[in-house]
Amino acid sequence: MSIQWKWMIRLSVFLLFFGVCGLLHSGTTYAASKNASAEGQVNQLAQISRVFGKITDMDGFPVKDANVNIKMYTFENSEIATKTIKTNSKGEYNFETTLSEGIRINISTVAKGYLDTNKNYISYYLIPGETREFNFSLYEPATVVGKVTDQSGKPVVGAVIKVTTVSQSVKTDKDGNYAITGINPYSAPDIVVSVDADGYVPYTKYLFLYTGVTEKLNITLQEAAKVSGLVQDEQGRPLAGATVSINNLKMITDKQGKYSMDRLSPGISIISVEADGYINQTIRVTLVKGPNNTFDFILKSNADKTPPVTKYALVPLTEISNGKQYINGFNFKLKATDEVKGSGLKMTQYRINGGEWITFTGPIKIYAPDVKTVEYFSTDIAGNQEKINKMDFVNGKYEGAGSYPY
């Protein structure tokens, strides 16, 4: 091959190489230009969005240094960021953010000395470039002040006062004075004030309060009665575990058979004592102020072994047909008695046609031929159960204690 041909081949390879390099460079430049154009388009879509407003109290006065908490979320409810802004001396706040797509914002306001209610909160979908105003009016709490004294006018020191919607209680000072604030009438219109002090009857008062008001409530506590005593059997042995009830309040006797109840209202009360295997005992007493209320009980063993006796009465139910009177059913009544000095009747039960047992509370109407059999019996407090009485209307058989006159 001649030298001329060698140089022509080399020149062709050289030109081909530079042509490929030029093509690659051209493609890269185009791609870079395209990406730059896309970025410019995204940047053009991103816009500043603004949220602003004013925080005032219920009288329209600005609330300074209130915390405005702004939480941002995507449409898919993923949290993006949280921002807290304080209001200025005019109660104003301002928040700006750059958005390329819409977001959800939750705005909540918190200020010292003001209540946390649903009026302090709002949720909104903010879009790029939007400006939105949100104003808030905050509620001030209600306050209750006063003095706690006894019936002689002497201040009660250290009385514990609790009020609905306020988590912490307060105590009266050496002069019996108290003040409790932070009460939220917005969330609980009926506010309950309760006072608890050793040696006094618990006090409760319902108040209807308005937000931002101060209510004066002087309280007079009643000196309480303390009741104590001993529960024994007929042999003088203490009965542990007996239930002593005073005005719906209950307690259990200890191992020595003793019981004690404090802070009861003076006056007429009913005291009842119950214990397994013993006859219940109930007395009516007059409680006096202080500890001088001692009542001992001796319970008799429940020796009742005799079941009660149940009798029936059938009062005819009539109707007139074709000028004649017919009996088409009966008013069915039951009367049970326990033996003299027995434990007493607990309940009477009956069932019709072998169905479920029902507690007898008053006369029932029975009609033929619907009712074929009626069964009944009674049980006393000692647990003695009467043999089942049976009335068979189909066969005209009556088994049991019989009837009583009506």
Residue pairs with C-beta under 8 A, 6 or more apart in sequence:
42 100
45 100
45 128
46 98
46 99
46 100
46 128
47 98
47 99
47 100
47 128
47 129
48 96
48 97
48 98
48 99
48 129
49 96
49 97
49 98
49 99
49 126
49 127
49 128
49 129
49 130
49 131
50 94
50 95
50 96
50 130
50 131
50 132
51 70
51 94
51 95
51 96
51 105
51 107
51 126
51 131
51 132
51 133
51 134
52 92
52 93
52 94
52 95
52 131
52 132
52 133
52 134
53 92
53 93
53 133
53 134
53 135
53 136
54 62
54 87
54 90
54 91
54 92
54 93
54 135
54 136
55 62
55 63
55 66
55 68
55 87
55 91
55 92
55 93
55 109
55 111
55 135
55 136
55 138
56 62
56 63
56 91
56 135
56 136
56 137
56 138
57 63
57 114
57 137
57 138
57 140
57 212
58 137
58 138
58 139
58 140
58 211
58 212
61 91
62 87
62 89
62 90
62 91
62 92
63 87
63 91
63 111
63 114
63 138
64 87
64 88
64 89
64 91
65 86
65 87
65 111
65 112
66 86
66 87
66 91
66 93
66 109
66 110
66 111
66 114
66 138
67 84
67 85
67 86
67 109
67 110
67 111
68 84
68 85
68 86
68 87
68 93
68 95
68 107
68 108
68 109
69 82
69 83
69 84
69 107
69 108
69 109
69 110
70 82
70 83
70 84
70 85
70 95
70 105
70 106
70 107
71 79
71 81
71 82
71 105
71 106
72 79
72 80
72 81
72 82
72 83
72 97
72 103
72 104
72 105
73 79
73 80
73 103
73 104
73 105
73 106
74 80
74 103
74 104
75 102
75 103
75 104
75 125
77 104
80 103
83 95
85 93
85 94
85 95
86 93
87 93
99 126
99 127
99 128
99 129
100 128
101 128
102 125
102 126
102 127
102 128
103 125
103 126
104 123
104 124
104 125
104 126
105 123
105 124
105 125
105 126
106 121
106 122
106 123
107 121
107 122
107 123
107 124
107 134
108 120
108 121
109 120
109 121
109 136
109 138
110 116
110 120
111 138
113 140
113 141
114 138
114 139
114 140
114 141
115 138
115 139
115 140
115 141
115 184
115 186
115 211
117 139
117 184
117 186
117 187
119 136
119 137
119 138
119 139
119 186
120 136
120 138
122 134
122 136
124 132
124 134
126 132
139 184
139 186
139 211
139 212
140 211
140 212
141 181
141 182
141 183
141 184
141 211
141 212
142 181
142 183
142 184
142 185
142 191
142 209
142 210
142 211
142 212
142 213
142 214
142 215
143 179
143 180
143 181
143 183
143 213
143 214
143 215
144 163
144 179
144 180
144 181
144 183
144 193
144 207
144 209
144 214
144 215
144 216
144 217
145 177
145 178
145 179
145 180
145 214
145 215
145 216
145 217
146 177
146 178
146 216
146 217
146 218
146 219
147 155
147 172
147 175
147 176
147 177
147 178
147 218
147 219
148 155
148 156
148 159
148 161
148 172
148 176
148 178
148 195
148 197
148 218
148 219
148 220
148 221
149 155
149 156
149 176
149 218
149 219
149 220
149 221
150 156
150 200
150 220
150 221
150 223
151 220
151 221
151 222
151 223
155 172
155 174
155 175
155 176
155 177
156 172
156 176
156 197
156 200
156 221
157 172
157 173
157 174
157 176
158 171
158 172
158 197
159 171
159 172
159 176
159 178
159 195
159 196
159 197
159 200
159 221
160 169
160 170
160 171
160 195
160 196
160 197
161 169
161 170
161 171
161 172
161 178
161 180
161 193
161 194
161 195
161 196
162 169
162 193
162 194
162 196
163 180
163 183
163 191
163 192
163 193
163 194
164 183
164 188
164 190
164 191
164 192
165 182
165 183
165 184
165 185
165 187
165 188
165 191
166 180
166 181
166 182
166 183
169 180
170 178
170 179
170 180
171 178
172 178
183 191
183 209
184 211
185 191
185 208
185 209
185 210
185 211
186 211
189 208
190 206
190 207
190 208
191 206
191 207
191 208
191 209
192 204
192 205
192 206
192 207
193 204
193 205
193 206
193 207
193 217
193 219
194 202
194 203
194 204
194 205
195 202
195 203
195 204
195 219
195 221
196 202
196 203
197 221
198 263
199 223
199 224
199 262
199 263
200 221
200 222
200 223
200 224
200 263
201 221
201 222
201 223
201 224
201 263
201 264
201 265
202 263
203 219
203 221
205 217
205 219
207 215
207 217
209 215
222 265
222 266
223 266
223 289
223 290
224 262
224 263
224 264
224 265
224 266
224 289
225 264
225 265
225 266
225 287
225 288
225 289
225 290
225 293
226 260
226 261
226 262
226 263
226 264
226 290
226 291
226 293
227 246
227 260
227 261
227 262
227 264
227 271
227 287
227 293
227 294
227 295
228 258
228 259
228 260
228 261
228 291
228 293
228 294
228 295
229 244
229 258
229 259
229 294
229 295
229 296
229 297
230 238
230 256
230 257
230 258
230 259
230 296
230 297
231 238
231 239
231 242
231 244
231 253
231 257
231 258
231 259
231 273
231 275
231 296
231 297
231 299
232 238
232 239
232 257
232 296
232 297
232 298
232 299
233 239
233 278
233 298
233 299
233 301
234 298
234 299
234 300
234 301
237 257
238 253
238 255
238 256
238 257
238 258
239 253
239 257
239 275
239 278
239 299
240 253
240 254
240 255
240 256
240 257
241 252
241 253
241 275
241 276
242 252
242 253
242 257
242 259
242 273
242 274
242 275
242 278
242 297
242 299
243 250
243 251
243 252
243 273
243 274
243 275
244 250
244 251
244 252
244 253
244 259
244 261
244 271
244 272
244 273
245 270
245 271
245 272
245 273
245 274
246 261
246 264
246 269
246 270
246 271
247 264
247 265
247 269
247 270
249 261
249 264
251 259
251 260
251 261
252 259
253 259
264 287
265 287
266 287
266 288
266 289
267 286
267 287
268 284
268 285
268 286
268 287
269 284
269 285
269 286
269 287
270 282
270 283
270 284
270 285
271 282
271 283
271 285
271 295
272 280
272 281
272 282
273 280
273 281
273 282
273 297
273 299
274 280
275 299
277 301
277 302
278 299
278 300
278 301
278 302
279 299
279 300
279 301
279 302
279 343
279 381
280 381
281 297
281 299
283 295
285 293
285 295
287 293
302 343
302 381
302 382
304 338
304 339
304 342
304 343
304 380
304 381
304 382
304 384
305 382
305 384
306 338
306 339
306 342
306 384
307 378
307 379
307 380
307 384
307 385
307 386
307 387
308 336
308 337
308 338
308 339
308 342
308 345
308 378
308 379
308 380
308 384
308 386
309 336
309 337
309 338
309 378
309 386
309 401
310 334
310 335
310 336
310 348
310 376
310 377
310 378
310 386
310 389
310 400
310 401
311 334
311 335
311 336
311 400
311 401
311 402
311 403
311 404
312 332
312 333
312 334
312 335
312 376
312 389
312 391
312 400
312 402
312 403
312 404
313 332
313 333
313 334
313 335
313 403
313 404
313 405
313 406
314 330
314 331
314 332
314 333
314 403
315 330
315 331
315 333
315 363
315 406
316 327
316 329
316 330
316 331
317 327
317 328
317 329
317 330
317 331
317 365
317 367
318 325
318 326
318 327
318 328
319 325
319 326
319 328
320 326
328 367
328 368
329 365
329 366
329 367
329 368
330 365
330 366
331 363
331 364
331 365
332 363
332 364
332 365
332 366
332 374
333 363
333 406
334 348
334 350
334 360
334 376
335 404
336 345
336 348
336 378
336 386
337 345
338 344
338 345
338 380
342 380
342 382
343 380
343 381
343 382
343 384
344 380
344 381
345 378
345 379
345 380
345 381
346 378
346 379
346 380
346 381
347 359
347 360
347 378
347 379
348 359
348 360
348 376
348 377
348 378
348 379
349 357
349 358
349 359
349 360
349 376
349 377
349 378
349 379
350 357
350 358
350 360
350 364
350 374
350 375
350 376
351 357
351 358
351 374
351 375
351 376
352 366
352 371
352 373
352 374
353 371
353 372
353 373
354 373
354 375
360 376
366 374
368 393
371 393
372 392
372 393
372 394
373 390
373 391
373 392
373 393
373 394
374 390
374 391
374 393
375 388
375 389
375 390
375 391
376 388
376 389
376 400
377 385
377 386
377 387
377 388
377 389
378 385
378 386
379 385
379 386
387 400
388 400
389 399
389 400
389 401
390 397
390 398
390 399
390 400
391 397
391 398
391 399
391 400
392 398
392 399
